[in-house]
Amino acid sequence: MRIVLPTPKPDISISPIPNGLCITPPFSSTSILCVHIISVGIMLSRDLFLIDPDVVFLNNGSFGACPRSVFEEYQRWQLELERQPVEFLGRRIMGLLKDAREKVGPFLNLTADDFVFVMNTTEAMNVVARWLMLNHLKAGDEILTTDHEYGAMNNMWRFACQYTGAVYKAVPVTLPVTTPENFIEDIWSQVTPRTKILFLSHITSASGLVFPIQELCQRARTAGIITVIDGAHVPGQLSPLDVPAVGADFYAGNFHKWVCSPKGSAFLYVHPNYQAAIEPIIISHGWPNGWPGSEDGIFAARHQGQGTGDFAAYLSVPAAIEFQKSHDWDSLRADCYQLRSMAYEQMQAWTELPGLSPNTDTWLAQMVTAPLPPCDVNEVKTRLYDEYKIEMPVYDFQGQPYLRFSFQAYNTEDDLNKTIYALRHIFAR
Ligand SMILES: Cc1ncc(COP(=O)(O)O)c(C=O)c1O
């Protein structure tokens, strides 16, 4: 692999011990990469999670990781279903789901009737986009967004545009981002009388940025523009998450990424203004007036039950929230923010390439996307895994190679040190 590196200084030998070292970087004389020796507080034991202990797992962002005890709760629900499927699915499930929503609601500052469980953010956003496509969008309308949105969501809106003749208009985000005010003005300056929907990630996928969406949602409401927010990465990373305070009309987020719940657990929030109107994609017993005997509000009644299924992941979300509470997650999250900040600094010290944003909690949470020198991203990713057992995404974004760190409570400073060490080796050869 031919890789161009900044200002090579080929006079440094690299220690073979990748743990907790003070390392002088081979490529820069202006900065010393002093790897901190476990200065970040004690993180959570990896044994509490099911992640392969031999892998340096720095990609919580893609699919999350479930603790052993929460996974056991998930399996307990599955076994309970199988013991008496008619009792479980025929008589109890709607009550169990409502009970779970009542327990999860305070985590989002929502009541049990303001949101429903869905399998993932993709499903939630599709419910919204399909309904808007059928009821609101027409030829020439604009859906305003940014060029940092998740690929599947771009496909979804393009699909809606294909059927309606609406236009999906992505505003290029000026990089590096500077202040929330500048970001807000960049987006808002592109609003026209044709803008009907504002679609934004709360935390972006490829760039890992926290977008300041609240003010934009407020302005949109005043202007009569519908806001749809993709919060796939937000629950668990930004805390507390007060969904009504965000001010969006529609908001979705995953529990399986950063709240440590089993895969296939997410939520869709719909503002009270739209709860009676929005239709599900799957029409089931809850349509149009709710499940027989259920006291759910109209939105939950229509959307929550959609045929035979395995609801164990939804029912385990309260256990995941409880797991985090019982492990002082606020402190662990703060440690993760600190690790992210260190990763930002160390990558910048090594590559001398500017980050996508200031290294602050305004723009970054538990993930940071760092630019790499020119390289074959697939080769770097493969070598990180094959040679160092480091799992993290390496990819081209807008013509520039990047890698993204995700720090969850099971990660340690050692994981960061190993990664910096591995990258230095990979780019040296
Ligand atoms: C910003 C963003 N939106 C949506 C999604 C889709 O999430 P899911 O696969 O859980 O539906 C992701 C997944 O990583 C994402 O990063």
Ligand as a Chemical Component Dictionary entry (heavy atoms), coordinates in Angstrom:
data_LIG
# 
_chem_comp.id                   LIG 
_chem_comp.type                 NON-POLYMER 
_chem_comp.pdbx_formal_charge   0 
_chem_comp.three_letter_code    LIG 
# 
loop_
_chem_comp_atom.comp_id 
_chem_comp_atom.atom_id 
_chem_comp_atom.alt_atom_id 
_chem_comp_atom.type_symbol 
_chem_comp_atom.charge 
_chem_comp_atom.model_Cartn_x 
_chem_comp_atom.model_Cartn_y 
_chem_comp_atom.model_Cartn_z 
_chem_comp_atom.pdbx_ordinal 
LIG C1 C1 C 0 -27.385 8.588 11.669 1  
LIG C2 C2 C 0 -27.990 7.226 11.512 2  
LIG N1 N1 N 0 -29.265 7.124 11.163 3  
LIG C3 C3 C 0 -29.889 5.934 11.042 4  
LIG C4 C4 C 0 -29.203 4.767 11.260 5  
LIG C5 C5 C 0 -29.926 3.467 11.114 6  
LIG O1 O1 O 0 -29.992 2.809 12.328 7  
LIG P1 P1 P 0 -30.644 1.355 12.347 8  
LIG O2 O2 O 0 -29.774 0.484 11.499 9  
LIG O3 O3 O 0 -30.631 0.941 13.768 10 
LIG O4 O4 O 0 -31.984 1.487 11.773 11 
LIG C6 C6 C 0 -27.857 4.817 11.610 12 
LIG C7 C7 C 0 -27.115 3.587 11.844 13 
LIG O5 O5 O 0 -25.958 3.559 12.159 14 
LIG C8 C8 C 0 -27.236 6.084 11.726 15 
LIG O6 O6 O 0 -25.949 6.180 12.050 16 
# 
loop_
_chem_comp_bond.comp_id 
_chem_comp_bond.atom_id_1 
_chem_comp_bond.atom_id_2 
_chem_comp_bond.value_order 
_chem_comp_bond.pdbx_ordinal 
LIG C1 C2 SING 1  
LIG C2 N1 SING 2  
LIG C2 C8 DOUB 3  
LIG N1 C3 DOUB 4  
LIG C3 C4 SING 5  
LIG C4 C5 SING 6  
LIG C4 C6 DOUB 7  
LIG C5 O1 SING 8  
LIG O1 P1 SING 9  
LIG P1 O2 DOUB 10 
LIG P1 O3 SING 11 
LIG P1 O4 SING 12 
LIG C6 C7 SING 13 
LIG C6 C8 SING 14 
LIG C7 O5 DOUB 15 
LIG C8 O6 SING 16 
# 
